[in-house]
Amino acid sequence: MAARPAAPLAWALLLLSWTLLRGGCRGRFAAEADSEDDEEEAVVFPESPLQRPTVLVVVLARNAAHTLPHFLGCLERLDYPKSRMAIWAATDHNVDNTTEILREWLKNVQKAYHYVEWRPMDEPESYPDEIGPKHWPASRFAHVMKLRQAALRTAREKWSDYILGFYKRTPDYLQIREWKRLGCFPVPMVHSTFLIDLRKEASDKLVFYPPHQDYTWTFDDIIVFAFSSRQAGIQMYLCNREHYGYLPIPLKPHQTLEEDIENLIHVQIEAMIDGPPMEPSQFVSVVPKYPDKMGFDEIFMINLKRRKDRRDRMLRTLYEQEIEVKIVEAVDGKALNTSQLKALNIEMLPGYRDPYSSRPLTRGEIGCFLSHYSVWKEVIDRELEKTLVIEDDVRFEHQFKKKLMKLMDDIDRVQLDWELIYIGRKRMQVKEPEKAVPNVVNLVEADYSYWTLGYVISLEGAQKLVGANPFGKMLPVDEFLPIMYNKHPVAEYMEHYESRDLKAFSAEPLLIYPTHYTGQPGYLSDTETSTIWDNETVATDWDRTHAWKSRKQSRIHRNAKNTEALPPPASLDTAPSRDEL
């Protein structure tokens, strides 16, 4: 009886052989000659490649209306055949339109994927024991664990070779996270996203729910699954050879969906520094944004016309933050000639030398100065009382818009007499702390500083800068500003400017930083890479790894930190976060 199931196969093979022979199929062994076709070479067809493994992608979404369009867009753009992918999507306990977005997307893409399973739950909107939408009570853990288990069961039963559903800290955590060590590393726990090979026999022992009978630790789906993996003798690995995507930092239980949206925006704009934008799915409706000027009379963004890449990135970055700007076409120092400089009566400040290389002023630095000068002139011409100026190579701090608007509101509240406020700079005086401004948190009186990444300027401030008549005694604009507020360390430079009473302050901590520093991939300076101001045949494109001016902020001594300008530390949140980043 045991041999009976093999009989149909044997008959099938026999019938196939008989049919081929009757049809005149001619074959021979490799060493056998064929008298009729000695000169004909036998055609040997190679085996076709195997189809790609089948993968079940599990999407668990709650209160994710702001994230889903971008997540789904990334999913659509995966370089993997959709016919070999299945989608298992579940959503529940939402106070936003997560369900509608997922339903719209699945309806539009279901024919592209091999299989789609949809598990929505419209009611209730929250768990009875949660304090907010980012809180993880035991009931939420249990529900998510059951969903993960159901998805795992579906993957095993239906079709999939793999199921795609972070990383617990070990001594090598930072080395791996920062890509200082590349490879696939054994780790005790993986957070949030897994790729499970269901072809392995041991995978049958993996469970999310119920927890293993010997499990006695925190009721958490990630830890439960890690324990299950260990009990099954399965090693978890973290692979960082490729950049697979982004994980927003999970919030604390008391935080809000608004803060979650701000987290997503920060991830989006950080990703654009060295990569393309995270475009939303083409199959879902996206809520439009409404940029504004954050209470400023104008926001200027200085950009060289030939730097379209920077312009495009900045415009998209600002749009994502709902910030409206006016582009100022920068003066290209490389295009300046001697006759133009003479027509503007530009002369270098006598005795000026770059403090690091001892070179004189460059035409790139002249172009940068003229670009900012044109902004100050427009501020005066239009009588703009409060203006924000930013350059095109900056990265924004988390919650940039909210923090800057609050800082300006606090300044208005105390009626501070100000004329310039750095929001991005390189602090050069690092031995003594800067003076904190009374009754305004996160603001100090600015000491000697480099860079003009971003600053707020008043009408009075612009009038003082233009009124100093700097063209006939020019030096780099970030050396000029400290002279104007009487904080430059070289007294000989300051002697050329009689009036030095600009009221200058700085945000603390800063709100913007350079996208790249000296020596980093992607670093490029249009001011450093140029020619000498009065001799266009002398290039200044030396080894960029030694361009000290654009290096990262040097170490600030502990006793020199501006701690008095910072708010008191917030009380520690006793409820644990899901984050181990």
Stockholm file with secondary structure:
# STOCKHOLM 1.0

chainA/1-581         MAARPAAPLAWALLLLSWTLLRGGCRGRFAAEADSEDDEEEAVVFPESPLQRPTVLVVVLARNAAHTLPHFLGCLERLDYPKSRMAIWAATDHNVDNTTEILREWLKNVQKAYHYVEWRPMDEPESYPDEIGPKHWPASRFAHVMKLRQAALRTAREKWSDYILGFYKRTPDYLQIREWKRLGCFPVPMVHSTFLIDLRKEASDKLVFYPPHQDYTWTFDDIIVFAFSSRQAGIQMYLCNREHYGYLPIPLKPHQTLEEDIENLIHVQIEAMIDGPPMEPSQFVSVVPKYPDKMGFDEIFMINLKRRKDRRDRMLRTLYEQEIEVKIVEAVDGKALNTSQLKALNIEMLPGYRDPYSSRPLTRGEIGCFLSHYSVWKEVIDRELEKTLVIEDDVRFEHQFKKKLMKLMDDIDRVQLDWELIYIGRKRMQVKEPEKAVPNVVNLVEADYSYWTLGYVISLEGAQKLVGANPFGKMLPVDEFLPIMYNKHPVAEYMEHYESRDLKAFSAEPLLIYPTHYTGQPGYLSDTETSTIWDNETVATDWDRTHAWKSRKQSRIHRNAKNTEALPPPASLDTAPSRDEL
#=GR chainA/1-581 SS CTTGGGHHHHHHHHHHHHHHHHTTCCCCCTTCCCSTTTTSCCCCCCCCCCCCCCEEEEEEESSCTTTHHHHHHHHHTCSSCGGGEEEEEEEESCSSSHHHHHHHHHHHHTTTSSEEEEEEECSCSSCTTCSSTTCCCHHHHHHHHHHHHHHHHHHHHHTCSEEECCBCCCTTHHHHHTTSSCSEEEESCBCSCCEEETTSGGGGGCCSSSCCTTCCSCCCHHHHHHHHHHHTTCCEEEECSSCCCCCCCCCCTTCCHHHHHHHHHHHHHHHTTTSCCCCCCTTSCCCCCCCBCTTCSEEEEEECTTCHHHHHHHHHHHHHTTBCCEEEECCCGGGCCHHHHHHTTCCBCTTCCCTTTCCCCBHHHHHHHHHHHHHHHHHHHHTCSEEEEEESSEEECTTHHHHHHHHHHHHHHTTCCCSEEEEEEEECCCSSCCCBCTTCTTEEECCSEEEEEEEEEEHHHHHHHHHTCGGGGBCCHHHHHHHHTTCCSCHHHHTTCSCCCCCEEEESSCSEEESCCTTSTTCCCTTTSSEETTEEEEECCCCGGGCGGGSCCCCCCGGGSCGGGSCCCCCCCCSCCSCCC
#=GC SS_cons         CTTGGGHHHHHHHHHHHHHHHHTTCCCCCTTCCCSTTTTSCCCCCCCCCCCCCCEEEEEEESSCTTTHHHHHHHHHTCSSCGGGEEEEEEEESCSSSHHHHHHHHHHHHTTTSSEEEEEEECSCSSCTTCSSTTCCCHHHHHHHHHHHHHHHHHHHHHTCSEEECCBCCCTTHHHHHTTSSCSEEEESCBCSCCEEETTSGGGGGCCSSSCCTTCCSCCCHHHHHHHHHHHTTCCEEEECSSCCCCCCCCCCTTCCHHHHHHHHHHHHHHHTTTSCCCCCCTTSCCCCCCCBCTTCSEEEEEECTTCHHHHHHHHHHHHHTTBCCEEEECCCGGGCCHHHHHHTTCCBCTTCCCTTTCCCCBHHHHHHHHHHHHHHHHHHHHTCSEEEEEESSEEECTTHHHHHHHHHHHHHHTTCCCSEEEEEEEECCCSSCCCBCTTCTTEEECCSEEEEEEEEEEHHHHHHHHHTCGGGGBCCHHHHHHHHTTCCSCHHHHTTCSCCCCCEEEESSCSEEESCCTTSTTCCCTTTSSEETTEEEEECCCCGGGCGGGSCCCCCCGGGSCGGGSCCCCCCCCSCCSCCC
//
